[in-house]
Amino acid sequence: MMTMKSIAFTISKSLAVALVSVSLANAGEVVEISIEKMKFEPQQVKIKPGTTVKWVNNERRNNHSVFFEKEGYPESERFFPGESWQRTFDNPGTYPYRCGPHPEMTGVVEVGE
């Protein structure tokens, strides 16, 4: 059983990871977005041009895709638990995306200097 102290530590650790994930990534780096509990985590990332974003399916059963519908970019292949898909972003801009089979799952990649 978790004590209040261990729960507080877990929450603090999760918040710290989330804050670091939203920070601006350097060009050439790989930023990872986890898919868990039918959500993209973190939901928003800020990166520099030339950075690769890698989506990893950490679900137990569901398959997902990444679809930049507004941009007209083709939907990724479906990827299953333990699999991933990635894309490198070379141009500044805001790139909203969603999961193809689960449109309620959304995220945003912001690319800037």
C-alpha positions as CSV (number, residue, x, y, z in Angstrom):
1,M,0.0,0.0,0.0
2,M,1.3,3.4,-0.9
3,T,1.7,6.0,1.8
4,M,0.9,9.7,1.4
5,K,4.6,10.4,1.2
6,S,5.2,7.9,-1.6
7,I,2.1,9.2,-3.5
8,A,3.4,12.8,-3.2
9,F,6.8,11.7,-4.5
10,T,5.2,9.9,-7.4
11,I,3.1,12.9,-8.3
12,S,6.1,15.3,-8.0
13,K,8.2,13.0,-10.2
14,S,5.5,12.8,-12.9
15,L,5.2,16.6,-12.9
16,A,8.9,17.0,-13.3
17,V,9.0,14.6,-16.2
18,A,6.1,16.4,-17.9
19,L,7.8,19.8,-17.5
20,V,11.0,18.5,-19.0
21,S,9.1,16.9,-21.9
22,V,7.6,20.3,-22.8
23,S,10.9,22.0,-22.9
24,L,12.5,23.0,-26.2
25,A,14.4,20.0,-27.7
26,N,17.6,20.6,-29.7
27,A,17.8,19.9,-33.4
28,G,18.9,16.3,-34.2
29,E,17.4,15.0,-31.0
30,V,14.7,12.4,-30.6
31,V,11.7,13.4,-28.4
32,E,9.5,10.5,-27.3
33,I,5.7,10.7,-26.9
34,S,4.2,7.7,-25.0
35,I,0.7,6.4,-25.9
36,E,-0.9,5.2,-22.6
37,K,-4.5,5.0,-21.4
38,M,-5.8,6.3,-24.7
39,K,-3.7,9.5,-24.4
40,F,-0.6,11.0,-26.0
41,E,1.8,11.9,-23.2
42,P,3.0,14.6,-23.2
43,Q,0.1,16.0,-25.3
44,Q,2.2,18.9,-26.5
45,V,5.9,19.1,-27.3
46,K,8.1,22.1,-28.4
47,I,11.0,21.2,-30.5
48,K,13.6,22.8,-32.8
49,P,13.7,22.2,-36.6
50,G,15.5,18.9,-37.4
51,T,14.2,17.1,-34.3
52,T,12.6,13.7,-34.6
53,V,9.4,12.9,-32.6
54,K,8.9,9.2,-31.8
55,W,5.5,7.9,-30.8
56,V,5.6,4.7,-28.7
57,N,2.6,2.5,-28.1
58,N,2.7,1.6,-24.5
59,E,-0.9,0.2,-24.4
60,R,-1.6,-3.4,-23.6
61,R,-4.1,-4.1,-26.3
62,N,-4.9,-1.1,-28.6
63,N,-3.4,-0.2,-31.9
64,H,-2.9,3.5,-32.8
65,S,-1.7,5.7,-35.6
66,V,-0.6,9.3,-35.9
67,F,-2.5,11.5,-38.4
68,F,-1.7,15.1,-39.3
69,E,-5.1,15.5,-40.9
70,K,-5.1,19.3,-41.1
71,E,-1.7,19.3,-42.8
72,G,-2.7,16.7,-45.3
73,Y,0.2,14.5,-44.2
74,P,-0.6,10.7,-44.7
75,E,-1.8,8.8,-41.7
76,S,0.9,6.5,-40.3
77,E,0.5,2.8,-40.4
78,R,-1.2,1.3,-37.3
79,F,1.3,0.4,-34.7
80,F,0.6,-2.1,-31.9
81,P,1.7,-2.4,-28.3
82,G,5.5,-2.2,-28.1
83,E,5.8,-0.7,-31.6
84,S,6.6,2.9,-32.6
85,W,6.4,5.4,-35.4
86,Q,8.5,8.5,-35.9
87,R,8.7,11.7,-38.0
88,T,11.4,14.4,-38.3
89,F,10.2,18.0,-38.4
90,D,12.3,20.4,-40.5
91,N,10.1,23.4,-40.8
92,P,8.9,25.8,-38.1
93,G,5.1,25.7,-37.4
94,T,2.4,24.2,-35.3
95,Y,1.4,20.6,-36.2
96,P,-1.8,19.3,-34.6
97,Y,-2.4,15.6,-34.9
98,R,-4.7,12.9,-33.8
99,C,-5.0,9.1,-33.6
100,G,-6.6,7.8,-36.8
101,P,-8.8,5.2,-35.2
102,H,-9.4,7.2,-32.0
103,P,-10.0,10.9,-33.0
104,E,-10.6,11.9,-29.4
105,M,-6.8,11.4,-28.8
106,T,-5.1,14.6,-29.9
107,G,-1.7,16.3,-29.6
108,V,0.4,19.1,-30.9
109,V,4.0,19.4,-32.1
110,E,5.3,23.0,-32.0
111,V,8.5,23.6,-34.1
112,G,10.4,26.8,-33.5
113,E,13.8,28.3,-33.0
